[in-house]
Amino acid sequence: MQETISIKISNPDHEKAASILEELSKNLYIRFGSDGKNSFQDWQNENAKYVFVIAEINTEIVGCGAIRPVNEHTGEVKRMYSKYRGKKIGQTLLAFLEDNARTIGYTNLVLETRVKNESAIQFYQKQEYNIIPNYGKYRDRPEAICLGKSLN
């Protein structure tokens, strides 16, 4: 039986959100030696171009994700995390974020992950994200790989 995943817009500083973000950071640190927190420091809760969401099954927080602006038409996917594999949590989160991105007015989404994070790269490619040239602070970072998707 497929469990129902509910996605809710939240504040990353909220207690429930903070716990799943901390779990994500620990997971990244164990796998890649960096927790990724420094790429999520400039969050603006009051800005409508920023969206942070949590995923719940029953009352358990099972994932999170975010979008923030790169420029007027491009949003960046950040802090994507699914606690369990095979439950379509990541797909549900990303579809929700993409719908919100369109509503906000973004026409493109981009993201960065580690080259070593093969499961994430495969996940995004299955969701129709393509490898793009590294952008912004990732430009000269050989350990980084960037992907993007047109929302048109």
C-alpha positions in Angstrom: 0.0 0.0 0.0 1.4 3.4 -1.0 1.6 5.8 1.9 0.3 9.3 1.4 3.1 12.0 1.3 2.0 15.5 2.2 4.1 18.5 1.3 3.9 21.6 3.3 5.6 25.0 2.9 7.5 25.7 6.1 10.2 27.9 7.6 13.7 26.2 7.7 14.1 27.5 11.2 10.9 25.7 12.4 11.7 22.9 14.9 10.4 20.1 12.6 12.3 21.5 9.6 15.5 22.0 11.6 15.5 18.4 12.6 15.3 17.1 9.0 17.9 19.6 7.8 20.2 18.5 10.5 19.7 14.9 9.4 20.5 15.9 5.9 23.7 17.7 7.0 24.9 14.7 8.9 24.2 12.4 6.0 26.1 14.6 3.6 29.0 14.9 6.0 29.3 11.2 6.5 29.1 10.6 2.7 31.1 13.5 1.3 33.0 15.2 4.2 31.0 18.4 3.9 27.5 19.1 5.4 26.4 21.7 2.8 25.3 24.2 5.4 27.4 27.0 4.0 25.3 26.9 0.8 22.1 27.6 2.7 23.1 30.6 4.9 21.4 33.5 3.0 17.8 32.3 3.3 15.1 34.9 3.3 11.8 33.7 4.8 9.9 36.9 3.9 10.9 36.8 0.3 8.2 35.2 -2.0 11.0 34.0 -4.3 12.2 31.6 -1.6 10.3 28.4 -0.9 11.2 25.8 1.7 9.1 22.6 2.0 8.9 19.5 4.2 7.4 16.1 3.3 5.4 14.1 5.8 4.1 10.6 5.9 1.5 10.4 8.7 3.2 12.8 11.3 6.8 11.9 10.5 9.0 14.4 8.6 10.5 12.3 5.8 12.1 14.9 3.6 12.7 18.5 2.6 13.6 20.8 -0.3 13.9 24.4 -1.2 14.1 26.9 -4.0 15.8 30.3 -3.9 16.5 32.8 -6.7 19.6 32.9 -8.8 18.1 35.7 -10.9 14.6 36.9 -11.9 13.8 33.8 -14.1 16.0 31.1 -12.5 15.5 29.4 -9.2 18.1 27.1 -7.5 17.0 23.8 -5.9 18.6 23.4 -2.5 18.6 21.0 0.5 16.7 18.2 -1.3 16.5 15.2 1.1 14.5 12.0 1.4 14.8 10.0 4.5 13.7 6.7 2.8 14.4 5.3 -0.7 11.7 3.9 -2.9 8.7 5.8 -1.5 8.7 8.6 -4.1 9.4 11.3 -1.5 12.1 13.0 -3.7 9.8 13.0 -6.8 6.9 14.4 -4.8 9.0 17.1 -3.2 10.6 18.1 -6.5 7.3 18.2 -8.4 5.8 20.4 -5.7 8.9 22.7 -5.9 8.7 22.9 -9.7 4.9 23.8 -9.5 5.7 26.5 -7.0 8.6 27.8 -9.1 6.3 28.2 -12.1 3.8 30.1 -9.9 6.5 32.4 -8.6 7.6 33.1 -12.2 10.7 31.0 -12.6 11.2 29.6 -16.1 14.3 27.5 -15.2 15.6 25.6 -12.3 19.3 24.8 -11.6 21.0 22.9 -8.9 24.4 21.7 -7.8 25.5 18.4 -6.3 28.7 16.5 -5.9 30.1 14.5 -8.8 30.5 11.6 -6.3 26.7 11.8 -5.5 25.8 9.4 -8.3 22.4 8.6 -6.9 21.4 12.3 -6.8 22.6 12.8 -10.4 20.6 9.8 -11.6 17.6 11.0 -9.7 17.7 14.4 -11.2 18.3 13.1 -14.7 15.2 10.9 -14.4 13.3 14.1 -13.5 14.5 15.6 -16.9 17.3 17.7 -15.5 20.3 17.9 -17.8 24.0 18.6 -17.0 24.8 22.2 -17.5 28.0 24.2 -17.1 28.9 24.9 -13.5 27.5 28.3 -12.4 28.2 30.9 -9.7 30.4 29.7 -6.9 30.6 26.2 -8.5 32.3 27.5 -11.7 35.8 26.4 -10.8 34.9 23.5 -8.5 35.7 20.2 -10.1 34.0 18.3 -7.3 30.7 19.9 -8.3 28.3 19.1 -11.0 25.4 21.3 -12.0 22.1 20.4 -13.6 19.2 22.4 -15.0 15.7 22.1 -16.3 13.4 24.4 -18.3 10.0 24.8 -16.8 8.3 25.8 -20.0 
